[in-house]
Amino acid sequence: MAIVMRPFQHHFFALGSDCAVHIFVDQEADAIRAAAAAEREIARIEGRLSRYRADSEVSRINEAAKSGGTIEVDSETAGLVDYACGCFRKSDGLFDITSGILRKAWDFSSGRLPEQATIAALLPRIGLDKIQWDKPRLTFPLPGMELDFGGIGKEYAADRAASTCKAMGIRHGLIDLGGDICLIGPRPDGAPWTAGIRHPRSPSIPMAKVELLTGALATSGDYERFMDVDGRRYCHILDPGTGWPVRGLASVSVLADDCLVAGSLATMAMLKGRRGVAWLRALGVHYVCMDENGTLFRSDKNQDLSDGV
């Protein structure tokens, strides 16, 4: 007798986003166990990387950084630091996990721009190349620096949750963490999953649609946290060199084998502004981008993308 695979969905809130596990199973009990395990893994990562928790690994690191000290980290954290260093080099210093300290200047709920002097006072404490990384030891020669894994934490969690489900025997499904998607596998009949990419200015309609059989999709945009001042949009993606929001692109979505890679490439392209589209094209990755004027750019070789409007 043929096995009938049934859809199962589990929704929850984590990492500041609405999250979901979508899987097909023949036994609901298997789905419940896998979804719970995926949620626990995401909660574990959030607990380690959250700067809001005093007991997190990030808070432990930043406590040492506050006084310009040295600290040893575990293998998981070391892997993330290695990856962040690679992104720093690949982006010519634009993707910088020390730039989170700029949140002390920017309050996007206030509707007011920070004083330039406030930003200027923070800039000397930004620069991943100022930190000494001798695995597993981090040394902060300059007191008052910080690390912030917010730019890669959610994507890393998506990858880990998908791996958790696969290890429990799930073969068809996906993890969706606020629009960042990592596939567990295609639909039971081999058909792809269809994901809509949010339009940065019209959230009720998709900017484009993408069909996924494997891999991951992640998006970075100027609509997640922003404020409009005198008719100009200021978003939360900040240039670590100037301390000011980037301009040029409104949204970047990238397809890659891993959500961590897709998300960091999307953010790096946003940080590069209008140069980001050409940079992605040179890398040969699959992407969908929209600039501030509403012009859509897509990788030519990606035949699975279609306009959503």
C-alpha positions in Angstrom: 0.0 0.0 0.0 1.3 3.4 -1.0 2.3 5.7 1.9 0.3 8.9 2.0 2.2 12.0 3.0 0.3 14.7 4.7 1.2 18.4 5.2 2.0 19.6 8.8 2.6 23.2 9.9 4.0 24.5 13.1 4.1 28.3 13.8 6.0 30.1 16.5 7.8 33.4 17.3 11.6 33.5 17.6 14.5 35.8 16.7 12.1 38.7 16.4 10.2 37.1 13.6 7.2 34.9 12.8 8.6 31.5 12.1 7.1 28.3 10.7 8.1 24.6 10.0 6.3 23.2 6.9 6.8 19.4 6.5 5.1 16.4 4.9 4.9 13.2 6.9 2.9 10.0 7.0 2.7 10.0 10.8 1.7 13.2 12.6 3.6 12.2 15.7 6.8 12.3 13.7 6.0 15.8 12.6 5.3 17.0 16.1 8.6 15.7 17.4 10.6 17.1 14.5 8.9 20.6 14.6 9.5 20.7 18.4 13.1 19.8 18.0 13.6 22.4 15.3 12.0 25.1 17.5 14.3 24.1 20.4 17.4 24.3 18.2 16.3 27.8 17.1 15.7 28.8 20.7 19.1 27.5 21.7 20.9 29.6 19.0 18.9 32.6 19.9 19.9 32.1 23.6 23.5 32.0 22.6 23.6 34.9 20.2 21.2 37.3 21.7 22.7 40.6 22.9 19.7 41.1 25.1 20.4 38.2 27.4 23.1 38.6 30.1 23.8 34.8 30.0 24.4 34.6 26.2 27.7 33.8 24.6 27.6 37.2 22.9 27.1 39.0 26.2 30.0 37.0 27.7 32.3 38.1 24.8 31.2 41.7 25.0 31.8 41.8 28.7 35.4 40.9 28.0 35.5 43.4 25.1 34.3 46.2 27.3 37.7 46.3 29.1 39.8 45.3 26.2 40.4 41.8 27.3 40.9 38.3 25.9 38.4 35.5 25.9 38.2 31.9 24.6 35.1 30.8 22.7 33.7 27.3 21.9 33.9 25.6 18.5 30.4 26.7 17.4 31.1 30.4 18.1 34.6 30.0 16.5 32.9 28.8 13.3 30.7 31.9 13.2 33.6 34.2 13.9 35.6 32.5 11.1 32.6 32.9 8.7 32.2 36.6 9.7 35.9 37.2 9.0 35.4 35.7 5.6 32.5 38.0 4.9 34.5 41.0 6.1 37.2 40.3 3.6 34.8 39.4 0.8 32.9 42.6 1.3 36.0 44.8 1.6 35.1 45.6 5.2 31.4 46.4 4.6 30.0 43.3 6.4 31.3 43.9 9.9 30.0 42.2 13.0 31.6 45.0 15.2 29.3 47.6 13.6 26.3 46.7 15.8 27.5 49.3 18.3 26.0 51.9 16.0 22.6 51.1 17.5 23.6 53.4 20.3 23.3 56.3 17.8 20.3 55.1 15.7 16.8 54.8 17.1 14.5 54.1 14.2 11.4 54.5 16.3 12.2 58.1 17.2 11.8 59.6 13.8 14.9 61.7 14.5 18.3 61.5 12.9 21.3 61.2 15.2 23.9 63.9 15.6 27.0 63.4 13.5 29.1 63.8 16.6 27.3 60.8 18.2 28.1 58.7 15.2 31.7 59.9 15.0 32.3 58.9 18.6 31.4 55.3 17.8 33.3 54.8 14.6 36.8 54.3 16.2 35.3 51.2 17.9 34.2 49.6 14.6 36.4 47.4 12.5 36.7 43.6 12.7 40.3 43.9 11.6 41.1 45.7 14.9 40.3 42.5 16.8 43.0 39.8 17.2 41.5 36.4 16.3 43.8 33.5 17.3 41.3 30.6 17.4 39.8 30.0 19.9 41.0 33.3 21.5 39.5 36.7 20.8 41.5 39.7 21.9 40.1 43.3 21.9 43.0 45.7 22.0 40.6 48.6 22.0 38.3 48.7 25.0 34.6 49.3 24.3 34.2 47.3 21.1 31.3 44.7 20.7 30.4 41.8 18.5 26.9 41.4 17.1 25.9 38.3 15.2 22.5 39.7 14.3 23.4 39.8 10.6 23.9 36.0 10.4 22.1 34.5 13.4 18.7 34.0 11.9 20.1 32.4 8.7 22.4 30.1 10.7 19.4 29.1 12.8 17.4 28.2 9.7 20.2 26.0 8.5 20.5 24.3 11.9 16.7 23.7 12.2 16.6 22.2 8.7 19.5 19.9 9.6 17.7 18.9 12.8 14.6 17.8 10.9 16.7 15.9 8.3 18.4 14.0 11.2 15.0 13.0 12.4 14.1 11.4 9.1 12.1 14.3 7.6 12.7 14.5 3.8 10.1 16.9 2.5 9.6 20.4 3.9 11.1 23.8 4.7 12.0 26.1 7.6 10.8 29.7 7.3 12.2 32.2 9.7 10.6 35.6 8.9 11.0 35.0 5.1 14.4 33.5 5.2 13.9 29.9 4.0 15.9 26.8 4.2 14.6 23.7 2.4 14.6 20.2 4.0 13.6 18.7 0.7 11.1 19.1 -2.2 7.4 18.2 -2.0 6.7 14.5 -1.8 5.9 14.3 -5.5 9.2 16.0 -6.4 7.6 19.3 -7.2 9.3 22.5 -6.0 8.1 24.9 -3.3 6.9 28.3 -4.4 8.0 31.3 -2.3 6.9 34.9 -2.8 9.5 37.6 -2.3 8.0 40.6 -0.6 7.8 43.9 -2.6 9.7 46.5 -0.6 7.2 49.2 -1.1 3.9 47.2 -1.5 4.0 44.4 1.2 0.6 43.0 0.1 2.0 41.8 -3.2 5.1 39.8 -4.1 8.0 41.5 -5.9 8.8 38.1 -7.5 8.2 34.4 -7.1 10.8 31.7 -6.9 10.5 27.9 -7.1 12.8 25.9 -4.9 13.8 22.3 -4.9 16.9 22.5 -2.8 19.0 25.1 -1.0 17.8 28.3 0.6 16.5 31.8 0.0 17.2 34.9 2.1 16.3 38.5 1.7 17.8 41.8 2.9 15.9 45.1 2.5 15.4 48.6 3.6 11.9 48.0 4.9 12.6 45.9 8.0 13.5 48.8 10.2 13.6 52.3 8.9 12.3 55.8 9.3 11.4 58.5 6.9 12.7 62.0 7.5 12.0 64.9 5.2 10.9 62.5 2.5 14.0 60.3 2.6 14.2 56.8 3.9 16.9 55.8 6.4 17.1 52.0 7.0 18.8 49.9 9.6 21.5 48.6 7.2 24.5 50.8 8.2 27.8 51.5 6.4 30.4 50.7 9.0 32.7 53.3 7.5 30.4 56.2 7.8 27.9 55.1 10.3 25.0 56.1 8.1 22.3 54.0 6.3 23.2 52.6 2.8 21.4 53.9 -0.2 20.7 52.5 -3.7 18.9 49.1 -3.3 15.5 48.5 -1.6 15.6 44.7 -1.5 18.0 41.9 -2.4 17.1 38.2 -2.4 19.7 35.5 -3.0 19.5 31.8 -3.6 22.3 29.6 -2.3 22.9 26.1 -0.9 22.8 27.4 2.7 20.6 30.1 4.2 23.7 31.5 6.0 25.4 32.1 2.7 22.3 33.4 1.0 21.6 35.9 3.8 25.2 37.2 4.1 25.4 37.7 0.3 22.1 39.6 0.3 23.3 41.9 3.1 26.7 42.4 1.4 24.9 43.4 -1.8 22.7 45.9 0.1 25.8 47.4 1.7 27.4 47.9 -1.7 24.4 50.0 -2.8 23.9 50.2 -6.6 27.2 48.3 -7.1 25.6 45.3 -5.4 23.8 44.0 -8.5 26.9 43.9 -10.6 28.8 42.3 -7.7 26.2 39.5 -7.4 26.2 39.0 -11.1 30.0 38.6 -11.1 29.7 36.0 -8.4 27.4 34.0 -10.6 24.7 33.5 -7.9 21.0 33.6 -8.4 19.4 36.8 -7.2 16.4 39.2 -7.4 17.0 42.8 -6.5 15.0 46.0 -6.6 16.5 49.5 -6.5 15.1 52.5 -4.8 13.4 53.6 -8.0 11.5 50.3 -8.3 13.6 48.7 -11.1 13.8 44.9 -10.9 17.0 43.1 -11.5 17.3 39.3 -11.8 20.1 36.8 -12.6 19.7 35.9 -16.2 20.5 32.2 -15.7 17.8 31.7 -13.0 14.9 30.4 -15.0 12.8 29.7 -11.9 12.1 33.3 -11.2 9.0 35.1 -12.3 7.6 38.6 -11.7 5.1 38.5 -8.9 3.1 41.6 -10.1 
